[in-house]
Amino acid sequence: MKLGVALYLSVLTVNAQAPSSASWRKARLEALLQHMTLDEKLGQLNQYSAGEPTGPGTTRDSYDVMIAEGKIGSLLNVTNAKQADKYQRIAVEKSRLHIPLLFGLDVIHGFRTIFPINLGLSATWAPALIEKASRLAAEEAAAQGIRWTFSPMVDIARDARWGRISESAGEDPYLGSAIAKAYVRGYQGDRLDNPTSILACAKHFAGYGAAEGGREYNTTEISERSLRQTYLPPFHACVGAGAATLMAAFNSLNGVPATSNSFTLGEILRKEWRFNGFVVSDWDSIRETMAHGIANRPSIAAGKAFLAGLDMDMESGLYLSELPTLVQSGAVPMARINDSVRRILAAKLDLGLFENPYTQPNASIGPLPAQARQLARTLAEESFVLLKNQPYQGLPLLPLVGRSGQSIALVGALADSAQDMLGSWSAQGRTSDVTTLRAALAERAAQGKMLFRYARGVDSVGDDETGFEEALAIAKRADVVVMALGEKAQFTGEAASRAHLDLTEKQQKLLEAVVATGKPVVLVLFSGRPLTVTWAAQFVPAILEAWFPGVEAGPALVRTLFGDVNPSGHLTATFPRSVGQEPLYYNALATGRPVPAAVDLGKPPDSGSRFVSRYVDELNAPLFPFGYGLSYTTFTYSPLTLSREALSATALNSGRSSVTVRADLTNSGRRPGTEVAQCYIRLTGTSVARPVRELRGFQRVELAPGQTKHVEFTLGRDELSFWNIDMKYLAEPSFLQVWIASDSASGLPAAISITK
Ligand code: BGC
């Protein structure tokens, strides 16, 4: 105890002299390490959940004692300043070395101000806005003592059956990387010791999104080339952006659980990428390596994970119980323990936790400030994807303006469900902060002197048809019917994989019945994933994908439906026609027997040749492709021009050459609007097959009616390199096609040869 106090005081003295210099930091760290017992060191590597469990339950309750004994370095699921300060006081005032705790929480799409779910955020194609949202989330969380978020989730998700596609930025590694960096910048800010900054945690490393069959926690088989080409880039981008931590995934990757995978954690992360932050396990995932079958005893599970490169144990407690024996026997070198402790203490020092371990008193959360709501509304508005908008009485059905005196019927339980609007992982989000579609539409109707009627009609789960009659009755009396259908939030996110992607039978039945009344129907889809709304895409005149929009769900939707804002979201995950097409993603490799588009759009199986890569009972084409999204205006692209006639691989690889591709983009409609111009490439004649299209740039472009803007993208080494036959990341002599288009399935390419 005496030693602890002396060290604490000496540390404070040093602190007063040179609080931020690197050498001071190092000296302080080493001083602490020298005085730590093995148990205290292992305590730093140990994290327990002290709140609502976010995995299989925990029965522990002796945190106070363990913290005082220095056996816990971090707590998760503490959600407010009062709780955090209570535990922090024990750590700082009662433990021998006074090392502060680090509090971690899943702040996934907002802390108190809940933004759209992450898949929706990605549909904005607006990293700058996502950065603002994560900055606000950081400020709100940090005010409660939470200085670490388990976000961003940067798993590439190509299978809509997987529930966690909702937490992801979708299927594309280029867009995913841009968005991943934005989250990291937002959370961590310019400086970690700014009290409003929190540590980011890029998760789940790696390959989790490739779970076979889209089934949660399932195994993955990913070749090294696709791992590097598709799944790793967003993680690499996070490391490049300075992400302080990473989380290992639950899945096994090519037979080795990601939790104890020395190839991903050791070779790639530490050696190649030189990551110097720390890696945390996922919930109990060290123990789970026994269920995977690679360890028959807890000590083997702990030893394998630790030696593979996993620094902190979330929840299993096995580092604490097993590593002492492994260190004593020499199986785990003390130097490795010291390395892990150093990384964790360095993060605590970087955050300034030693100087400012406590939160400000009065950090209570009042009502949401107007600017927070405004930001949540903007993100929601920009996340909506207009999937269909057919004319009704000569005008596209949406927006619903200019049809004065009309009466509106709103049908569907999701229109009135604040809880569902928060989506999965809603941290400290409150249903009382949510304005639902029902509330907002009722208000707008009252202002516009429109008749408004609501009927629940149908729940998003269950077999109850008792609401059908009322729903049909109000539909028949209305000029337009808005139907809010889709998934419940609890059907999305972790442990929410689905084998069916349709609307439930009852929702579908009611939708068909309402459409059969002949009234124009606007379908507002709430979902955490692409749904197979194939019938609706044919028979419902207007469809707006709304995801789970967060606290401002209602106002954002009403402003969009009435045309105060023009939808500009574009899909970041392909919508299949049938679940049997999954995994379905745009950047696939070709086959030796590709299906000509004209044949694919014919009626299988009668047309076209038989022996091509296709289904006999379904098209290959998606329902809506990656990048797709309509607007209330229209956009046209001019033919493309290239800045040069030839490119050389040698010059590209030395970083000395590039080609710029240009197009004129015109708003050819009558409303102002924002287009997401997307640049895609295809390389052929390469040593390994490359995808039929790959995103290599994007730009949001605002255009007044009739306005034309010039858009251009430069393709150089970074854009044209890939993992070749020798597993070298290089540009190769090849033939390059380039598109600038509104989605991954449209546009006409320009082409250029890449010579030696
Ligand atoms: C999830 C992680 C999450 C952790 C802590 C796990 O079940 O896979 O994404 O961060 O729980 O809540």
Residues whose N, C-alpha, C, O or C-beta is under 5 A from the ligand:
A	BS01	BGC	T54 G55 D106 F150 D282 W283
